[in-house]
Amino acid sequence: MTPLLEVSGLRAGYGQINVLWDVDLTVEEGKTTVIVGPNGAGKTTLLRTLMGLVYASAGSMTLHGQTLKGGKTWDIVERGMVMIPEGRMVFPDMSVLDNLMMGAYPRAGRADWETRLERVFAMFPRLKERRGQMAGLMSGGEAQMLAMGRGLMENPQVLLIDEPSLGLAPVIVDEIFTILADLKAQGLTIVLVEQNTSRALHLADHVYLMRSGKTILSQPAAEVDLGHLHDLYFARDGGSAAVG
Amino acid sequence: MLELILQALYSGLLAGGYYAMIALGLALVFGTMRIINLAHGELVLLAAYVAFEMERSFGWTPLASIPVALVVVGLTALVIYLLIGRIRQDRELNSLILTFGIAIVLTNLILMIWSADIRSTSNSWFMDGVVLGDTLFSMRGEVIFCVIGVLLLAATYWWLNHTWQGRALRAVASNRDAAKLMGVNPARIEALSFLVSGVLATFAGVAVYTASVVFPAVGHNLTIKAFVITVLAGMGSVPGVLLGAVLIGVGETLTTTLAKPSLQELTGMVIFLLILFLRPSGLFGRKGMVKK
């Protein structure tokens, strides 16, 4: 079976500064792939490169066997891959409802935006209560939920999520991971970037570790040894890096 | 004296109607592209001269010339948009030089074709007096175009809030990358903002021609005025634009009444500096928007 999303030898960066050096990633349909790694490892840049927001200078990346290189972000969205950026990237001077409706902007979404909205409101009842509020006035947790709801309005086949628990209270983090587990149970293909390793591992089918712009570990979640992972994560390289 | 002041307030209010149309066009383009179109006033002027030419050659009323002006101004706006699209580096800064140059070219084209004479409509129907409550006087043209201005502003406001394209425009202005992630192609939205800006400029130009006077140097003036109003409003607020426009309009007419006409421009600038000093984000701007 060909993987849904396949990346190999990917190199990318901003202008003269290269961030991703040699990234390999394979995402199977219906599976949850978790990418962990310290700050500055290039995890967010990887997601942004997949979405066409950052220019890929070398390597290959394919979705459903078709290349993503040189693709425009808005076309990639229509091909079924959606990225949920961190909560600070909601539209602050638009209402919660308008933010959500932007998720249904592609032509295919406009016809049944109301059905999608009901589904998102069912998942995040708080967004329904706050729908008239300006997004910029929300708390960090609410903004994160809005970002997730807005992404789900796009009806994704592949969902890329960037650090959903960043800077949030533990109660909110619980809530967010419950929702991620629901989405996984519904069969959605998820690529999750997280710094909260132990939390993310519970959800994962497959785990990647990134450091300094490279994927240095690839393992099925069941085989991951948390101690070893943390050694690699914090660069306490006693043992040799297991490259899968 | 009170009568004179009331009259000044009323005339200022009427002028605010078309100032607001001009300023909103500038603000929309700034919102989506982070570009200040320094040729915006010349687009307004172009519409005014189209109305003049239609009246002189065919005897059309200014209202009838609006469709023709829409085409001419729309095409010119499109050319400006395409030229800006050719800028490869530092678009924010280089576009200032580019649009300033385009403004000079347009002003001189207008000067070549229509000469430096002061023009205004010769249609007497628009110049007939309309008296409100026995004391407030205005020309019919002023009232008509103030109403059109307010209606257009309301329509634009509705469009921004209740249509897919309008929401997308606000999204692009708010966070470009996030808008792309929602499936929006920002280039199309930018072109759209230019087009809407052209429509507003067209109506404003015909309004200036009908309710006031035009000559080639007016375009430059209008750009500055629109810029002042936009900054007063706090970028991207439609009600703010209307309020800022009325403020400038009233400030100018009051100066004319109480001091002398030559100080008009100064008043606008003083209001501008005062508000920037007291509320750096503009009247309706949120804190932190200044940082952009």
Contacts between the chains, C-beta under 8 A, distances in Angstrom:
chain1	res1	chain2	res2	distance
A	51	B	180	7.9
A	51	B	181	6.5
A	52	B	180	8.0
A	53	B	177	5.7
A	53	B	180	6.7
A	53	B	181	7.6
A	72	B	185	7.0
A	73	B	180	4.0
A	73	B	181	6.3
A	74	B	180	5.9
A	74	B	183	4.8
A	74	B	184	6.0
A	74	B	185	4.8
A	77	B	181	6.8
A	77	B	182	7.2
A	77	B	183	4.0
A	78	B	183	6.1
A	82	B	181	7.4
A	83	B	181	5.5
A	85	B	177	7.6
A	85	B	178	6.3
A	85	B	181	6.4
A	89	B	175	5.9
A	89	B	177	7.2
A	89	B	178	4.5
A	89	B	181	7.9
A	90	B	175	8.0
A	90	B	178	7.3
A	91	B	170	7.1
A	91	B	171	5.4
A	91	B	174	4.1
A	91	B	175	5.9
A	91	B	178	6.5
A	91	B	179	7.9
A	92	B	174	6.6
A	92	B	175	8.0
A	93	B	170	7.4
A	93	B	174	5.7
A	93	B	236	7.4
A	93	B	286	6.9
A	94	B	167	7.3
A	94	B	170	5.8
A	94	B	171	6.9
A	94	B	174	6.3
A	98	B	161	7.6
A	98	B	167	5.6
A	98	B	170	7.5
A	101	B	164	8.0
A	101	B	167	6.2
A	102	B	167	6.0
A	102	B	168	7.2
A	102	B	171	5.2
A	102	B	179	7.4
A	102	B	182	4.5
A	102	B	184	7.7
A	103	B	182	6.0
A	105	B	164	6.1
A	105	B	167	7.5
A	105	B	168	6.0
A	105	B	171	8.0
A	105	B	182	5.1
A	105	B	183	5.1
A	105	B	184	5.9
A	106	B	182	7.9
A	106	B	183	3.9
A	109	B	183	7.7
A	110	B	164	6.2
A	136	B	286	7.2
A	150	B	182	7.3
A	151	B	181	8.0
A	154	B	182	7.1
A	154	B	183	6.9
